[in-house]
Amino acid sequence: MMRQNRKKILVVFLAAILMLGSLAGCKQFENTEIVFTTGLSGNELFRVGNSVCTLPEAMIYVLDYQIQYESVYGVQMWEHDFGGVTLEEYVKETIISQLASMKAVTLLAKDYEVTLTEPEEEKLQKMAKDYYGSLSQEEIDYMDLDLKDVESLCRDHVLSRKVYAEITKDVNTEVSDDEARIITVQQIWLDSRESAENVKEKLEEGKEFINLASVYSKDGQITYTFGRGEKEEAYEAAAFELENEEVSDIIEMEDGFYILKCIDNFDREATEANKVTMVEKRRDEIFGKVYEELIANTPSEFNTRLWEKVHFEDWIGESSRNFLEVYNSYFG
């Protein structure tokens, strides 16, 4: 199954890895098929266009992931079967997806006239020396790592972030309060109009909404917080019209009947956070179109045999520092 998946590199919107530098935040690629071969040699793990990722570069991620996962699951979990996929297989696929996406984005640097400044180059070399110098000899030997490998990985991180920023620089960052508004409601979900009218009468008699919801609602969850576009049209229209403490009329939906009570019709903190999310989504949409076209027209090769030799259980020593933590301490 994993070998079949490896024959597909999926398109990823890179905001998480490019803008935040987060290992765990990167989504899987989607919908774009790239044929991988084994025509690479030496320590070249894969090639996207003329951008190459070496095994030592990938091993930096391997060690980072090993630190993260073993702290949660322990050292005995790598070969545990999770529905036909081991944890090791899953993590290795994630690493390749992230590295391939980043390497691919650097191919766009020339088209968008993106280069690293002298201060950026000096900073990344300093960062690479900092990380490399913190490693034990055992770690260096395990990764077969050289300082130039760290510099290369760091350089691609910086360059891909700059490319992403250049492509998305003209995105509209204006989002109104109403567009991004986050509200909280309580709901009662009922099977029939008759039962809905019965509950509505009880509400008009002064019965507490939360008590009626606990007794009559088909849904075990009563309180929901959401923004526009997350609920069906009729439900959303009714919910966003309510003032605080106001109760809606009966809302007829395909799956039943709903009565809503507004708890908070404008969560300021959540709304501000949603504005950031909405702008990031706009950036992703703009970037995604460029990236999809790039991937569709870029040949790639993957050294399957080399990657199959990598096993997390081969490393049993202590680990010094997390690469991305060091990277973020320099580049934010």
Phi and psi in degrees as GROMACS dihedral restraints (atoms count N, CA, C in turn):
[ dihedral_restraints ]
;  ai    aj    ak    al  type     phi  dphi    fc
    3     4     5     6     1   -67.8    20    10
    4     5     6     7     1   -33.9    20    10
    6     7     8     9     1   -66.5    20    10
    7     8     9    10     1   -37.2    20    10
    9    10    11    12     1   -66.2    20    10
   10    11    12    13     1   -41.6    20    10
   12    13    14    15     1   -63.9    20    10
   13    14    15    16     1   -33.7    20    10
   15    16    17    18     1   -66.6    20    10
   16    17    18    19     1   -22.1    20    10
   18    19    20    21     1   -75.3    20    10
   19    20    21    22     1    -6.3    20    10
   21    22    23    24     1  -118.6    20    10
   22    23    24    25     1   123.7    20    10
   24    25    26    27     1  -102.9    20    10
   25    26    27    28     1   121.4    20    10
   27    28    29    30     1   -94.4    20    10
   28    29    30    31     1   148.1    20    10
   30    31    32    33     1   -69.9    20    10
   31    32    33    34     1   133.7    20    10
   33    34    35    36     1  -122.8    20    10
   34    35    36    37     1   140.6    20    10
   36    37    38    39     1   -88.9    20    10
   37    38    39    40     1   119.6    20    10
   39    40    41    42     1   -94.8    20    10
   40    41    42    43     1    17.9    20    10
   42    43    44    45     1   -56.1    20    10
   43    44    45    46     1   -41.3    20    10
   45    46    47    48     1   -62.3    20    10
   46    47    48    49     1   -52.9    20    10
   48    49    50    51     1   -76.7    20    10
   49    50    51    52     1   -34.2    20    10
   51    52    53    54     1   -80.7    20    10
   52    53    54    55     1   -40.5    20    10
   54    55    56    57     1   -91.9    20    10
   55    56    57    58     1   -30.5    20    10
   57    58    59    60     1  -110.4    20    10
   58    59    60    61     1   -17.6    20    10
   60    61    62    63     1    67.2    20    10
   61    62    63    64     1    30.8    20    10
   63    64    65    66     1   -96.2    20    10
   64    65    66    67     1   128.0    20    10
   66    67    68    69     1   -65.8    20    10
   67    68    69    70     1   -44.7    20    10
   69    70    71    72     1   -77.0    20    10
   70    71    72    73     1   -17.3    20    10
   72    73    74    75     1   -85.3    20    10
   73    74    75    76     1    -8.0    20    10
   75    76    77    78     1   -76.9    20    10
   76    77    78    79     1   130.3    20    10
   78    79    80    81     1   -81.5    20    10
   79    80    81    82     1   160.6    20    10
   81    82    83    84     1   -75.0    20    10
   82    83    84    85     1   151.4    20    10
   84    85    86    87     1   -66.5    20    10
   85    86    87    88     1   156.5    20    10
   87    88    89    90     1  -138.9    20    10
   88    89    90    91     1   141.4    20    10
   90    91    92    93     1    70.8    20    10
   91    92    93    94     1    -3.5    20    10
   93    94    95    96     1  -114.9    20    10
   94    95    96    97     1   120.5    20    10
   96    97    98    99     1   -90.7    20    10
   97    98    99   100     1   130.5    20    10
   99   100   101   102     1  -129.4    20    10
  100   101   102   103     1   126.9    20    10
  102   103   104   105     1   -83.1    20    10
  103   104   105   106     1   127.2    20    10
  105   106   107   108     1  -101.5    20    10
  106   107   108   109     1   139.2    20    10
  108   109   110   111     1  -121.2    20    10
  109   110   111   112     1  -177.6    20    10
  111   112   113   114     1  -116.0    20    10
  112   113   114   115     1    38.5    20    10
  114   115   116   117     1   -86.6    20    10
  115   116   117   118     1     8.7    20    10
  117   118   119   120     1   -88.5    20    10
  118   119   120   121     1   163.1    20    10
  120   121   122   123     1  -137.3    20    10
  121   122   123   124     1   171.0    20    10
  123   124   125   126     1    62.0    20    10
  124   125   126   127     1  -134.3    20    10
  126   127   128   129     1  -100.3    20    10
  127   128   129   130     1    17.7    20    10
  129   130   131   132     1   -76.5    20    10
  130   131   132   133     1   118.5    20    10
  132   133   134   135     1   -86.1    20    10
  133   134   135   136     1   -46.7    20    10
  135   136   137   138     1  -153.8    20    10
  136   137   138   139     1   163.0    20    10
  138   139   140   141     1  -133.7    20    10
  139   140   141   142     1   130.1    20    10
  141   142   143   144     1  -117.6    20    10
  142   143   144   145     1   109.4    20    10
  144   145   146   147     1    60.7    20    10
  145   146   147   148     1  -126.4    20    10
  147   148   149   150     1  -102.3    20    10
  148   149   150   151     1    14.0    20    10
  150   151   152   153     1   -97.1    20    10
  151   152   153   154     1   123.2    20    10
  153   154   155   156     1  -112.3    20    10
  154   155   156   157     1   140.6    20    10
  156   157   158   159     1  -114.9    20    10
  157   158   159   160     1   124.8    20    10
  159   160   161   162     1   -89.4    20    10
  160   161   162   163     1   161.3    20    10
  162   163   164   165     1   -61.3    20    10
  163   164   165   166     1   -42.7    20    10
  165   166   167   168     1   -58.1    20    10
  166   167   168   169     1   -36.4    20    10
  168   169   170   171     1   -62.3    20    10
  169   170   171   172     1   -45.6    20    10
  171   172   173   174     1   -64.1    20    10
  172   173   174   175     1   -33.4    20    10
  174   175   176   177     1   -65.6    20    10
  175   176   177   178     1   -25.1    20    10
  177   178   179   180     1   -61.6    20    10
  178   179   180   181     1   -43.3    20    10
  180   181   182   183     1   -68.4    20    10
  181   182   183   184     1   -38.9    20    10
  183   184   185   186     1   -56.6    20    10
  184   185   186   187     1   -47.0    20    10
  186   187   188   189     1   -67.9    20    10
  187   188   189   190     1   -38.4    20    10
  189   190   191   192     1   -60.7    20    10
  190   191   192   193     1   -47.4    20    10
  192   193   194   195     1   -65.3    20    10
  193   194   195   196     1   -36.6    20    10
  195   196   197   198     1   -61.2    20    10
  196   197   198   199     1   -42.6    20    10
  198   199   200   201     1   -59.2    20    10
  199   200   201   202     1   -47.5    20    10
  201   202   203   204     1   -65.8    20    10
  202   203   204   205     1   -49.8    20    10
  204   205   206   207     1   -74.1    20    10
  205   206   207   208     1   -37.5    20    10
  207   208   209   210     1   -69.4    20    10
  208   209   210   211     1   -27.0    20    10
  210   211   212   213     1   -69.0    20    10
  211   212   213   214     1   -22.8    20    10
  213   214   215   216     1   -99.4    20    10
  214   215   216   217     1   -48.3    20    10
  216   217   218   219     1  -101.5    20    10
  217   218   219   220     1   -17.6    20    10
  219   220   221   222     1    89.5    20    10
  220   221   222   223     1   168.6    20    10
  222   223   224   225     1   -79.7    20    10
  223   224   225   226     1   -11.0    20    10
  225   226   227   228     1   -92.3    20    10
  226   227   228   229     1     3.1    20    10
  228   229   230   231     1   -96.1    20    10
  229   230   231   232     1    -7.7    20    10
  231   232   233   234     1   -61.4    20    10
  232   233   234   235     1   -35.7    20    10
  234   235   236   237     1   -99.7    20    10
  235   236   237   238     1     7.3    20    10
  237   238   239   240     1   -68.1    20    10
  238   239   240   241     1   136.2    20    10
  240   241   242   243     1   -85.3    20    10
  241   242   243   244     1   119.3    20    10
  243   244   245   246     1  -109.1    20    10
  244   245   246   247     1    78.1    20    10
  246   247   248   249     1    66.8    20    10
  247   248   249   250     1    41.1    20    10
  249   250   251   252     1    95.8    20    10
  250   251   252   253     1    -3.9    20    10
  252   253   254   255     1  -130.3    20    10
  253   254   255   256     1   129.3    20    10
  255   256   257   258     1   -82.0    20    10
  256   257   258   259     1   160.7    20    10
  258   259   260   261     1   -60.9    20    10
  259   260   261   262     1   -38.8    20    10
  261   262   263   264     1   -61.6    20    10
  262   263   264   265     1   -45.2    20    10
  264   265   266   267     1   -61.8    20    10
  265   266   267   268     1   -43.6    20    10
  267   268   269   270     1   -61.8    20    10
  268   269   270   271     1   -47.3    20    10
  270   271   272   273     1   -67.1    20    10
  271   272   273   274     1   -38.9    20    10
  273   274   275   276     1   -64.1    20    10
  274   275   276   277     1   -38.7    20    10
  276   277   278   279     1   -64.3    20    10
  277   278   279   280     1   -40.6    20    10
  279   280   281   282     1   -62.6    20    10
  280   281   282   283     1   -43.4    20    10
  282   283   284   285     1   -60.3    20    10
  283   284   285   286     1   -46.9    20    10
  285   286   287   288     1   -63.2    20    10
  286   287   288   289     1   -41.7    20    10
  288   289   290   291     1   -60.4    20    10
  289   290   291   292     1   -45.0    20    10
  291   292   293   294     1   -66.6    20    10
  292   293   294   295     1   -46.6    20    10
  294   295   296   297     1   -66.6    20    10
  295   296   297   298     1   -40.3    20    10
  297   298   299   300     1   -64.2    20    10
  298   299   300   301     1   -40.1    20    10
  300   301   302   303     1   -64.1    20    10
  301   302   303   304     1   -44.3    20    10
  303   304   305   306     1   -65.0    20    10
  304   305   306   307     1   -44.9    20    10
  306   307   308   309     1   -62.2    20    10
  307   308   309   310     1   -38.1    20    10
  309   310   311   312     1   -64.7    20    10
  310   311   312   313     1   -40.9    20    10
  312   313   314   315     1   -63.5    20    10
  313   314   315   316     1   -32.7    20    10
  315   316   317   318     1   -63.1    20    10
  316   317   318   319     1   -20.9    20    10
  318   319   320   321     1   -66.8    20    10
  319   320   321   322     1   -20.5    20    10
  321   322   323   324     1   -85.4    20    10
  322   323   324   325     1    -7.7    20    10
  324   325   326   327     1   -57.8    20    10
  325   326   327   328     1   -43.7    20    10
  327   328   329   330     1   -65.1    20    10
  328   329   330   331     1   -43.9    20    10
  330   331   332   333     1   -60.5    20    10
  331   332   333   334     1   -34.3    20    10
  333   334   335   336     1  -102.8    20    10
  334   335   336   337     1    11.4    20    10
  336   337   338   339     1    53.3    20    10
  337   338   339   340     1    45.1    20    10
  339   340   341   342     1  -101.3    20    10
  340   341   342   343     1   126.2    20    10
  342   343   344   345     1  -136.2    20    10
  343   344   345   346     1   166.8    20    10
  345   346   347   348     1   -89.3    20    10
  346   347   348   349     1   139.3    20    10
  348   349   350   351     1   -77.4    20    10
  349   350   351   352     1   164.5    20    10
  351   352   353   354     1   -60.3    20    10
  352   353   354   355     1   -43.5    20    10
  354   355   356   357     1   -61.6    20    10
  355   356   357   358     1   -36.7    20    10
  357   358   359   360     1   -66.3    20    10
  358   359   360   361     1   -41.5    20    10
  360   361   362   363     1   -63.7    20    10
  361   362   363   364     1   -41.3    20    10
  363   364   365   366     1   -65.6    20    10
  364   365   366   367     1   -40.8    20    10
  366   367   368   369     1   -66.1    20    10
  367   368   369   370     1   -42.0    20    10
  369   370   371   372     1   -68.2    20    10
  370   371   372   373     1   -33.9    20    10
  372   373   374   375     1   -67.5    20    10
  373   374   375   376     1   -37.2    20    10
  375   376   377   378     1   -66.3    20    10
  376   377   378   379     1   -42.4    20    10
  378   379   380   381     1   -62.2    20    10
  379   380   381   382     1   -43.6    20    10
  381   382   383   384     1   -61.3    20    10
  382   383   384   385     1   -43.0    20    10
  384   385   386   387     1   -65.0    20    10
  385   386   387   388     1   -38.0    20    10
  387   388   389   390     1   -61.7    20    10
  388   389   390   391     1   -50.0    20    10
  390   391   392   393     1   -65.6    20    10
  391   392   393   394     1   -50.1    20    10
  393   394   395   396     1   -61.9    20    10
  394   395   396   397     1   -40.0    20    10
  396   397   398   399     1   -68.6    20    10
  397   398   399   400     1   -19.2    20    10
  399   400   401   402     1   -85.6    20    10
  400   401   402   403     1   -11.1    20    10
  402   403   404   405     1   -79.8    20    10
  403   404   405   406     1   147.4    20    10
  405   406   407   408     1   -78.8    20    10
  406   407   408   409     1   163.6    20    10
  408   409   410   411     1   -64.4    20    10
  409   410   411   412     1   -31.4    20    10
  411   412   413   414     1   -65.5    20    10
  412   413   414   415     1   -40.6    20    10
  414   415   416   417     1   -66.2    20    10
  415   416   417   418     1   -43.2    20    10
  417   418   419   420     1   -60.7    20    10
  418   419   420   421     1   -43.6    20    10
  420   421   422   423     1   -65.8    20    10
  421   422   423   424     1   -41.8    20    10
  423   424   425   426     1   -60.3    20    10
  424   425   426   427     1   -42.4    20    10
  426   427   428   429     1   -87.1    20    10
  427   428   429   430     1    -7.3    20    10
  429   430   431   432     1    51.9    20    10
  430   431   432   433     1    47.2    20    10
  432   433   434   435     1   -98.4    20    10
  433   434   435   436     1   144.0    20    10
  435   436   437   438     1  -125.7    20    10
  436   437   438   439     1   158.3    20    10
  438   439   440   441     1   -55.7    20    10
  439   440   441   442     1   -37.8    20    10
  441   442   443   444     1   -63.7    20    10
  442   443   444   445     1   -29.1    20    10
  444   445   446   447     1   -67.1    20    10
  445   446   447   448     1   -41.5    20    10
  447   448   449   450     1   -66.1    20    10
  448   449   450   451     1   -43.0    20    10
  450   451   452   453     1   -60.2    20    10
  451   452   453   454     1   -42.4    20    10
  453   454   455   456     1   -62.9    20    10
  454   455   456   457     1   -45.4    20    10
  456   457   458   459     1   -65.1    20    10
  457   458   459   460     1   -43.4    20    10
  459   460   461   462     1   -64.2    20    10
  460   461   462   463     1   -41.7    20    10
  462   463   464   465     1   -60.8    20    10
  463   464   465   466     1   -41.2    20    10
  465   466   467   468     1   -68.4    20    10
  466   467   468   469     1   -34.6    20    10
  468   469   470   471     1   -60.5    20    10
  469   470   471   472     1   -51.2    20    10
  471   472   473   474     1   -63.8    20    10
  472   473   474   475     1   -45.6    20    10
  474   475   476   477     1   -65.4    20    10
  475   476   477   478     1   -42.8    20    10
  477   478   479   480     1   -65.5    20    10
  478   479   480   481     1   -36.9    20    10
  480   481   482   483     1   -63.2    20    10
  481   482   483   484     1   -41.0    20    10
  483   484   485   486     1   -67.6    20    10
  484   485   486   487     1   -37.3    20    10
  486   487   488   489     1   -64.2    20    10
  487   488   489   490     1   -46.2    20    10
  489   490   491   492     1   -57.6    20    10
  490   491   492   493     1   -45.2    20    10
  492   493   494   495     1   -63.4    20    10
  493   494   495   496     1   -39.1    20    10
  495   496   497   498     1   -67.4    20    10
  496   497   498   499     1   -43.7    20    10
  498   499   500   501     1   -65.0    20    10
  499   500   501   502     1   -33.9    20    10
  501   502   503   504     1  -104.9    20    10
  502   503   504   505     1    14.2    20    10
  504   505   506   507     1   -65.8    20    10
  505   506   507   508     1   -27.0    20    10
  507   508   509   510     1   -96.5    20    10
  508   509   510   511     1    12.1    20    10
  510   511   512   513     1   -63.4    20    10
  511   512   513   514     1   144.3    20    10
  513   514   515   516     1   -73.3    20    10
  514   515   516   517     1   116.2    20    10
  516   517   518   519     1   -98.7    20    10
  517   518   519   520     1     4.3    20    10
  519   520   521   522     1   -84.1    20    10
  520   521   522   523     1   121.7    20    10
  522   523   524   525     1  -133.5    20    10
  523   524   525   526     1   123.2    20    10
  525   526   527   528     1   -75.1    20    10
  526   527   528   529     1   160.4    20    10
  528   529   530   531     1   -57.7    20    10
  529   530   531   532     1   -41.3    20    10
  531   532   533   534     1   -69.2    20    10
  532   533   534   535     1   -38.1    20    10
  534   535   536   537     1   -59.7    20    10
  535   536   537   538     1   -42.1    20    10
  537   538   539   540     1   -97.0    20    10
  538   539   540   541     1     0.8    20    10
  540   541   542   543     1   -56.3    20    10
  541   542   543   544     1   131.9    20    10
  543   544   545   546     1  -109.7    20    10
  544   545   546   547     1   130.7    20    10
  546   547   548   549     1  -124.6    20    10
  547   548   549   550     1   162.8    20    10
  549   550   551   552     1  -127.3    20    10
  550   551   552   553     1   128.7    20    10
  552   553   554   555     1  -130.5    20    10
  553   554   555   556     1   159.3    20    10
  555   556   557   558     1  -105.9    20    10
  556   557   558   559     1   147.9    20    10
  558   559   560   561     1  -133.5    20    10
  559   560   561   562     1   152.0    20    10
  561   562   563   564     1  -121.4    20    10
  562   563   564   565     1   120.8    20    10
  564   565   566   567     1  -109.5    20    10
  565   566   567   568     1   124.7    20    10
  567   568   569   570     1  -128.3    20    10
  568   569   570   571     1   157.9    20    10
  570   571   572   573     1   -76.8    20    10
  571   572   573   574     1   -38.7    20    10
  573   574   575   576     1  -133.1    20    10
  574   575   576   577     1   161.0    20    10
  576   577   578   579     1   -65.3    20    10
  577   578   579   580     1   -35.8    20    10
  579   580   581   582     1   -59.5    20    10
  580   581   582   583     1   -47.1    20    10
  582   583   584   585     1   -67.6    20    10
  583   584   585   586     1   -33.7    20    10
  585   586   587   588     1   -66.1    20    10
  586   587   588   589     1   -42.2    20    10
  588   589   590   591     1   -66.5    20    10
  589   590   591   592     1   -34.4    20    10
  591   592   593   594     1   -63.5    20    10
  592   593   594   595     1   -45.1    20    10
  594   595   596   597     1   -67.2    20    10
  595   596   597   598     1   -39.6    20    10
  597   598   599   600     1   -60.2    20    10
  598   599   600   601     1   -39.9    20    10
  600   601   602   603     1   -62.6    20    10
  601   602   603   604     1   -41.7    20    10
  603   604   605   606     1   -64.1    20    10
  604   605   606   607     1   -37.3    20    10
  606   607   608   609     1   -64.0    20    10
  607   608   609   610     1   -41.2    20    10
  609   610   611   612     1   -68.7    20    10
  610   611   612   613     1   -22.5    20    10
  612   613   614   615     1   -80.3    20    10
  613   614   615   616     1    -6.4    20    10
  615   616   617   618     1   103.3    20    10
  616   617   618   619     1     6.6    20    10
  618   619   620   621     1   -68.4    20    10
  619   620   621   622     1   146.9    20    10
  621   622   623   624     1   -69.7    20    10
  622   623   624   625     1   133.5    20    10
  624   625   626   627     1   -60.0    20    10
  625   626   627   628     1   -47.1    20    10
  627   628   629   630     1   -62.8    20    10
  628   629   630   631     1   -35.7    20    10
  630   631   632   633     1   -69.3    20    10
  631   632   633   634     1   -41.3    20    10
  633   634   635   636     1   -67.1    20    10
  634   635   636   637     1   -37.7    20    10
  636   637   638   639     1   -62.9    20    10
  637   638   639   640     1   -40.7    20    10
  639   640   641   642     1   -63.8    20    10
  640   641   642   643     1   -32.2    20    10
  642   643   644   645     1   -88.3    20    10
  643   644   645   646     1   -42.2    20    10
  645   646   647   648     1  -105.3    20    10
  646   647   648   649     1   -24.1    20    10
  648   649   650   651     1   -68.6    20    10
  649   650   651   652     1   139.0    20    10
  651   652   653   654     1   -72.2    20    10
  652   653   654   655     1   -19.0    20    10
  654   655   656   657     1   -98.2    20    10
  655   656   657   658     1   128.0    20    10
  657   658   659   660     1   -66.4    20    10
  658   659   660   661     1   -26.6    20    10
  660   661   662   663     1   -91.2    20    10
  661   662   663   664     1   133.5    20    10
  663   664   665   666     1  -106.4    20    10
  664   665   666   667     1   -39.4    20    10
  666   667   668   669     1  -100.4    20    10
  667   668   669   670     1   132.8    20    10
  669   670   671   672     1  -132.4    20    10
  670   671   672   673     1   138.3    20    10
  672   673   674   675     1  -118.4    20    10
  673   674   675   676     1   130.6    20    10
  675   676   677   678     1  -161.5    20    10
  676   677   678   679     1   169.0    20    10
  678   679   680   681     1  -118.5    20    10
  679   680   681   682     1  -174.5    20    10
  681   682   683   684     1   -66.9    20    10
  682   683   684   685     1   143.4    20    10
  684   685   686   687     1    87.4    20    10
  685   686   687   688     1     0.2    20    10
  687   688   689   690     1  -100.5    20    10
  688   689   690   691     1   -14.0    20    10
  690   691   692   693     1  -123.0    20    10
  691   692   693   694     1   167.2    20    10
  693   694   695   696     1   -65.1    20    10
  694   695   696   697     1   155.9    20    10
  696   697   698   699     1   -55.1    20    10
  697   698   699   700     1   -50.0    20    10
  699   700   701   702     1   -64.7    20    10
  700   701   702   703     1   -41.9    20    10
  702   703   704   705     1   -62.2    20    10
  703   704   705   706     1   -49.5    20    10
  705   706   707   708     1   -63.3    20    10
  706   707   708   709     1   -43.1    20    10
  708   709   710   711     1   -59.1    20    10
  709   710   711   712     1   -44.0    20    10
  711   712   713   714     1   -67.3    20    10
  712   713   714   715     1   -43.2    20    10
  714   715   716   717     1   -63.7    20    10
  715   716   717   718     1   -43.4    20    10
  717   718   719   720     1   -77.7    20    10
  718   719   720   721     1    -8.2    20    10
  720   721   722   723     1   -88.4    20    10
  721   722   723   724     1   -15.5    20    10
  723   724   725   726     1   -76.7    20    10
  724   725   726   727     1   143.8    20    10
  726   727   728   729     1   -91.6    20    10
  727   728   729   730     1   166.8    20    10
  729   730   731   732     1   -56.3    20    10
  730   731   732   733     1   133.7    20    10
  732   733   734   735     1    73.4    20    10
  733   734   735   736     1    -2.1    20    10
  735   736   737   738     1   -79.6    20    10
  736   737   738   739     1   144.4    20    10
  738   739   740   741     1  -109.3    20    10
  739   740   741   742     1   138.0    20    10
  741   742   743   744     1   -78.9    20    10
  742   743   744   745     1   168.2    20    10
  744   745   746   747     1   -73.6    20    10
  745   746   747   748     1   178.2    20    10
  747   748   749   750     1   -71.4    20    10
  748   749   750   751     1   130.1    20    10
  750   751   752   753     1  -107.6    20    10
  751   752   753   754     1   118.7    20    10
  753   754   755   756     1   -89.9    20    10
  754   755   756   757     1   125.4    20    10
  756   757   758   759     1  -127.5    20    10
  757   758   759   760     1   169.8    20    10
  759   760   761   762     1   -62.3    20    10
  760   761   762   763     1   -32.8    20    10
  762   763   764   765     1   -97.3    20    10
  763   764   765   766     1     8.4    20    10
  765   766   767   768     1   144.9    20    10
  766   767   768   769     1  -156.1    20    10
  768   769   770   771     1  -126.0    20    10
  769   770   771   772     1   140.0    20    10
  771   772   773   774     1  -124.9    20    10
  772   773   774   775     1   145.8    20    10
  774   775   776   777     1  -127.3    20    10
  775   776   777   778     1   131.0    20    10
  777   778   779   780     1  -117.6    20    10
  778   779   780   781     1   149.3    20    10
  780   781   782   783     1  -126.7    20    10
  781   782   783   784     1   129.6    20    10
  783   784   785   786     1   -81.7    20    10
  784   785   786   787     1   124.4    20    10
  786   787   788   789     1   -95.5    20    10
  787   788   789   790     1   -41.5    20    10
  789   790   791   792     1  -150.6    20    10
  790   791   792   793     1   111.9    20    10
  792   793   794   795     1   -89.8    20    10
  793   794   795   796     1     5.5    20    10
  795   796   797   798     1  -164.0    20    10
  796   797   798   799     1    91.8    20    10
  798   799   800   801     1   -84.0    20    10
  799   800   801   802     1   100.9    20    10
  801   802   803   804     1   -59.7    20    10
  802   803   804   805     1   -47.8    20    10
  804   805   806   807     1   -64.0    20    10
  805   806   807   808     1   -45.7    20    10
  807   808   809   810     1   -66.9    20    10
  808   809   810   811     1   -33.9    20    10
  810   811   812   813     1   -65.7    20    10
  811   812   813   814     1   -43.6    20    10
  813   814   815   816     1   -62.8    20    10
  814   815   816   817     1   -39.9    20    10
  816   817   818   819     1   -65.9    20    10
  817   818   819   820     1   -36.2    20    10
  819   820   821   822     1   -68.2    20    10
  820   821   822   823     1   -31.3    20    10
  822   823   824   825     1   -60.6    20    10
  823   824   825   826     1   -43.1    20    10
  825   826   827   828     1   -62.5    20    10
  826   827   828   829     1   -44.7    20    10
  828   829   830   831     1   -61.1    20    10
  829   830   831   832     1   -41.0    20    10
  831   832   833   834     1   -66.8    20    10
  832   833   834   835     1   -39.2    20    10
  834   835   836   837     1   -66.9    20    10
  835   836   837   838     1   -41.7    20    10
  837   838   839   840     1   -61.0    20    10
  838   839   840   841     1   -38.3    20    10
  840   841   842   843     1   -63.9    20    10
  841   842   843   844     1   -40.8    20    10
  843   844   845   846     1   -62.1    20    10
  844   845   846   847     1   -42.3    20    10
  846   847   848   849     1   -61.9    20    10
  847   848   849   850     1   -43.9    20    10
  849   850   851   852     1   -61.2    20    10
  850   851   852   853     1   -39.5    20    10
  852   853   854   855     1   -65.6    20    10
  853   854   855   856     1   -43.1    20    10
  855   856   857   858     1   -65.5    20    10
  856   857   858   859     1   -47.0    20    10
  858   859   860   861     1   -65.5    20    10
  859   860   861   862     1   -39.4    20    10
  861   862   863   864     1   -59.3    20    10
  862   863   864   865     1   -38.1    20    10
  864   865   866   867     1   -63.5    20    10
  865   866   867   868     1   -42.3    20    10
  867   868   869   870     1   -66.8    20    10
  868   869   870   871     1   -43.0    20    10
  870   871   872   873     1   -67.5    20    10
  871   872   873   874     1   -41.3    20    10
  873   874   875   876     1   -59.6    20    10
  874   875   876   877     1   -42.9    20    10
  876   877   878   879     1   -64.4    20    10
  877   878   879   880     1   -40.9    20    10
  879   880   881   882     1   -59.4    20    10
  880   881   882   883     1   -51.3    20    10
  882   883   884   885     1   -64.9    20    10
  883   884   885   886     1   -37.1    20    10
  885   886   887   888     1   -64.0    20    10
  886   887   888   889     1   -23.1    20    10
  888   889   890   891     1  -116.2    20    10
  889   890   891   892     1    16.1    20    10
  891   892   893   894     1  -119.1    20    10
  892   893   894   895     1   117.6    20    10
  894   895   896   897     1   -71.5    20    10
  895   896   897   898     1   149.0    20    10
  897   898   899   900     1  -139.3    20    10
  898   899   900   901     1   154.0    20    10
  900   901   902   903     1  -134.9    20    10
  901   902   903   904     1   147.2    20    10
  903   904   905   906     1  -136.9    20    10
  904   905   906   907     1   131.5    20    10
  906   907   908   909     1   -90.0    20    10
  907   908   909   910     1    86.8    20    10
  909   910   911   912     1   -59.7    20    10
  910   911   912   913     1   -44.9    20    10
  912   913   914   915     1   -62.4    20    10
  913   914   915   916     1   -39.1    20    10
  915   916   917   918     1   -64.5    20    10
  916   917   918   919     1   -42.4    20    10
  918   919   920   921     1   -71.3    20    10
  919   920   921   922     1   -30.3    20    10
  921   922   923   924     1   -69.0    20    10
  922   923   924   925     1   -16.1    20    10
  924   925   926   927     1   -79.9    20    10
  925   926   927   928     1   -12.1    20    10
  927   928   929   930     1   -86.1    20    10
  928   929   930   931     1   124.5    20    10
  930   931   932   933     1  -135.6    20    10
  931   932   933   934     1   130.3    20    10
  933   934   935   936     1   -62.5    20    10
  934   935   936   937     1   -32.6    20    10
  936   937   938   939     1   -70.5    20    10
  937   938   939   940     1    -7.9    20    10
  939   940   941   942     1   -70.7    20    10
  940   941   942   943     1   -21.5    20    10
  942   943   944   945     1  -104.2    20    10
  943   944   945   946     1   120.4    20    10
  945   946   947   948     1  -123.4    20    10
  946   947   948   949     1     6.7    20    10
  948   949   950   951     1   -86.9    20    10
  949   950   951   952     1  -179.0    20    10
  951   952   953   954     1   -80.7    20    10
  952   953   954   955     1   150.0    20    10
  954   955   956   957     1  -111.0    20    10
  955   956   957   958     1   141.5    20    10
  957   958   959   960     1   -81.5    20    10
  958   959   960   961     1   -70.2    20    10
  960   961   962   963     1  -137.3    20    10
  961   962   963   964     1   151.4    20    10
  963   964   965   966     1   -84.5    20    10
  964   965   966   967     1   126.7    20    10
  966   967   968   969     1   -55.9    20    10
  967   968   969   970     1   -49.6    20    10
  969   970   971   972     1   -69.8    20    10
  970   971   972   973     1   -28.0    20    10
  972   973   974   975     1   -64.9    20    10
  973   974   975   976     1   -42.9    20    10
  975   976   977   978     1   -65.5    20    10
  976   977   978   979     1   -44.9    20    10
  978   979   980   981     1   -57.1    20    10
  979   980   981   982     1   -48.4    20    10
  981   982   983   984     1   -66.0    20    10
  982   983   984   985     1   -27.5    20    10
  984   985   986   987     1   -67.6    20    10
  985   986   987   988     1   -22.6    20    10
  987   988   989   990     1   -97.7    20    10
  988   989   990   991     1   -39.0    20    10
  990   991   992   993     1  -113.7    20    10
  991   992   993   994     1    -4.5    20    10
